[in-house]
């Protein structure tokens, strides 16, 4: 189980909860979280991935966005390209999953209780393909967080510091590390929301 600092830490998913939404083998971390310096090739990997997804799904891909730490220039990150794919109905797997699987993607996570979120892994590039439906609030949240980090170096460094601290701890699953970042993410999103409110009042 993950190392805990005390009650200030956000709740972490249990192994049972993680196993419930995981398709296929549930693999614990083999060591600690590895963070790498920003790689300018990451946006190019996203562009190639987006083109592949668009080639498979055509008009069924309503939107494709680069999100997560690899989408923020200058930010340390796990070398995994996070991609948001918007389809007409993420719960309607037969409408898109079989074609993505023919293209080499593998469905790994199904979360019907959380925005009908699906995650597929890429065929070659290390990709987390997050699938949502139009209007899902998580899409706006991920894009707002990305844009805030791109535009505000202080928040980018605040997040990087938190990532370094958490990566130095022992976690059983990557999800537990992700859960531990919730507090700092919410803190930064709150500042983004406050800034937006101030601009609207001007």
C-alpha positions as CSV (number, residue, x, y, z in Angstrom):
1,X,0.0,0.0,0.0
2,X,1.2,3.6,-0.6
3,X,3.1,5.5,2.0
4,X,0.8,8.0,3.8
5,X,1.8,11.3,5.3
6,X,-1.4,11.7,7.4
7,X,-5.0,12.9,7.2
8,X,-4.1,15.7,4.8
9,X,-3.5,13.1,2.0
10,X,-6.5,12.5,-0.3
11,X,-8.2,9.1,-0.2
12,X,-6.5,6.5,-2.4
13,X,-8.3,3.9,-4.5
14,X,-8.1,0.5,-2.9
15,X,-6.7,-2.5,-4.8
16,X,-10.2,-3.9,-5.1
17,X,-11.5,-0.7,-6.7
18,X,-8.6,-0.6,-9.1
19,X,-9.1,-4.2,-10.0
20,X,-12.8,-3.7,-10.6
21,X,-12.3,-1.2,-13.4
22,X,-9.2,-2.9,-14.9
23,X,-9.5,-5.1,-18.0
24,X,-6.8,-7.8,-18.1
25,X,-4.0,-8.3,-15.7
26,X,-3.5,-5.8,-12.9
27,X,0.2,-5.0,-12.6
28,X,1.7,-3.5,-9.5
29,X,4.5,-1.0,-9.9
30,X,7.9,-2.6,-10.3
31,X,9.8,0.1,-8.4
32,X,9.1,3.8,-8.0
33,X,7.5,6.3,-10.3
34,X,10.0,7.5,-12.9
35,X,9.8,11.2,-14.0
36,X,11.7,12.5,-17.0
37,X,12.6,16.0,-18.0
38,X,10.4,17.5,-20.7
39,X,11.1,16.0,-24.1
40,X,10.3,18.2,-27.1
41,X,9.4,15.1,-29.1
42,X,6.3,14.5,-26.9
43,X,4.0,16.9,-28.9
44,X,5.2,15.2,-32.1
45,X,4.2,11.8,-30.7
46,X,0.8,13.2,-29.9
47,X,0.4,14.6,-33.4
48,X,1.2,11.1,-34.8
49,X,-1.2,9.4,-32.4
50,X,-4.0,11.9,-33.2
51,X,-3.5,11.2,-36.9
52,X,-3.7,7.5,-36.4
53,X,-6.9,7.7,-34.3
54,X,-8.5,10.1,-36.8
55,X,-7.5,7.6,-39.6
56,X,-9.3,4.8,-37.7
57,X,-12.4,6.6,-36.5
58,X,-12.8,9.4,-39.1
59,X,-15.8,11.6,-38.1
60,X,-16.5,9.4,-35.0
61,X,-13.5,11.2,-33.4
62,X,-15.3,14.4,-32.4
63,X,-12.2,15.8,-30.7
64,X,-8.7,14.7,-29.9
65,X,-6.6,16.7,-27.4
66,X,-3.1,16.3,-25.8
67,X,-3.4,16.5,-22.0
68,X,-1.4,15.6,-19.0
69,X,2.1,16.5,-18.1
70,X,3.6,15.7,-21.5
71,X,1.4,18.4,-23.0
72,X,3.0,21.1,-20.9
73,X,6.4,22.4,-22.2
74,X,9.0,22.5,-19.5
75,X,7.2,20.1,-17.1
76,X,8.7,16.8,-15.8
77,X,6.5,13.9,-16.6
78,X,6.1,10.1,-16.8
79,X,6.9,9.5,-20.5
80,X,3.3,8.6,-21.3
81,X,1.3,10.6,-23.9
82,X,-2.2,11.2,-22.4
83,X,-4.8,11.8,-25.1
84,X,-8.4,12.8,-24.7
85,X,-10.7,11.3,-27.4
86,X,-14.3,12.5,-27.5
87,X,-16.9,10.2,-29.2
88,X,-20.6,10.4,-29.4
89,X,-21.1,8.0,-26.5
90,X,-18.1,6.5,-24.6
91,X,-20.3,3.8,-23.1
92,X,-21.2,2.6,-26.6
93,X,-18.0,0.5,-27.0
94,X,-19.1,-1.4,-30.2
95,X,-19.2,2.0,-32.0
96,X,-15.4,2.6,-31.6
97,X,-13.5,0.0,-29.6
98,X,-13.4,-2.8,-32.1
99,X,-12.0,-0.5,-34.8
100,X,-9.4,0.9,-32.4
101,X,-8.4,-2.7,-31.4
102,X,-7.9,-3.6,-35.1
103,X,-5.5,-0.7,-35.1
104,X,-3.5,-2.1,-32.2
105,X,-5.1,-0.4,-29.2
106,X,-6.1,-2.4,-26.1
107,X,-9.0,-1.5,-23.8
108,X,-7.6,-1.5,-20.3
109,X,-10.0,0.5,-18.1
110,X,-13.8,0.7,-18.0
111,X,-15.3,3.1,-15.5
112,X,-19.1,3.2,-16.0
113,X,-19.6,5.0,-12.6
114,X,-17.1,7.8,-13.5
115,X,-18.2,9.7,-16.6
116,X,-18.3,6.3,-18.5
117,X,-14.6,6.8,-18.8
118,X,-12.6,4.3,-20.9
119,X,-8.8,4.0,-21.3
120,X,-7.0,2.2,-24.1
121,X,-3.3,1.7,-24.5
122,X,-1.5,2.5,-27.7
123,X,-0.1,-0.1,-30.1
124,X,3.5,1.1,-29.9
125,X,3.9,4.6,-28.4
126,X,3.3,4.6,-24.6
127,X,-0.2,6.2,-24.7
128,X,-3.2,6.5,-22.4
129,X,-6.2,7.2,-24.6
130,X,-8.9,8.6,-22.4
131,X,-12.4,8.3,-24.0
132,X,-15.3,10.6,-22.9
133,X,-18.6,11.7,-24.3
134,X,-19.4,15.3,-25.4
135,X,-20.1,17.7,-22.5
136,X,-18.3,15.6,-19.9
137,X,-17.0,18.0,-17.2
138,X,-13.7,16.1,-16.9
139,X,-12.8,17.2,-20.4
140,X,-13.0,20.9,-19.5
141,X,-11.2,20.2,-16.2
142,X,-8.2,18.5,-18.0
143,X,-8.0,21.2,-20.6
144,X,-8.2,24.0,-18.0
145,X,-5.4,22.4,-15.9
146,X,-3.2,21.9,-19.0
147,X,-3.7,25.5,-20.1
148,X,-3.1,26.9,-16.6
149,X,0.2,25.1,-16.4
150,X,1.2,26.2,-19.8
151,X,0.5,29.9,-19.0
152,X,1.6,30.1,-15.4
153,X,5.2,29.1,-14.6
154,X,4.6,29.4,-10.8
155,X,1.8,26.8,-10.9
156,X,3.9,24.6,-13.3
157,X,6.7,24.6,-10.8
158,X,4.3,24.0,-7.8
159,X,3.0,21.0,-9.6
160,X,6.5,19.7,-10.6
161,X,7.6,20.0,-6.9
162,X,4.6,18.0,-5.8
163,X,5.3,15.3,-8.4
164,X,8.9,15.0,-7.4
165,X,8.0,14.6,-3.7
166,X,5.3,12.0,-4.5
167,X,7.4,10.1,-7.0
168,X,10.1,9.6,-4.3
169,X,7.5,7.6,-2.2
170,X,6.5,3.9,-2.6
171,X,3.2,3.2,-4.3
172,X,1.7,-0.2,-5.1
173,X,-0.2,1.1,-8.2
174,X,0.2,4.1,-10.5
175,X,-3.4,5.0,-9.6
176,X,-2.4,5.6,-6.0
177,X,0.3,8.1,-7.1
178,X,-2.3,9.8,-9.3
179,X,-4.7,9.9,-6.3
180,X,-2.1,11.6,-4.2
181,X,-1.8,14.5,-6.7
182,X,-5.4,15.4,-6.3
183,X,-4.9,18.1,-3.6
184,X,-2.3,20.1,-5.6
185,X,-4.4,19.7,-8.8
186,X,-7.5,21.1,-7.1
187,X,-5.4,23.9,-5.6
188,X,-4.2,25.0,-9.1
189,X,-7.7,24.6,-10.6
190,X,-9.1,26.8,-7.9
191,X,-6.7,29.5,-8.9
192,X,-7.6,29.1,-12.5
193,X,-11.3,29.4,-11.6
194,X,-10.6,32.5,-9.5
195,X,-8.6,34.1,-12.3
196,X,-11.5,33.4,-14.8
197,X,-14.0,35.0,-12.4
198,X,-11.9,38.1,-12.0
199,X,-11.6,38.5,-15.8
200,X,-15.3,38.2,-16.2
201,X,-15.9,41.0,-13.7
202,X,-13.6,43.4,-15.5
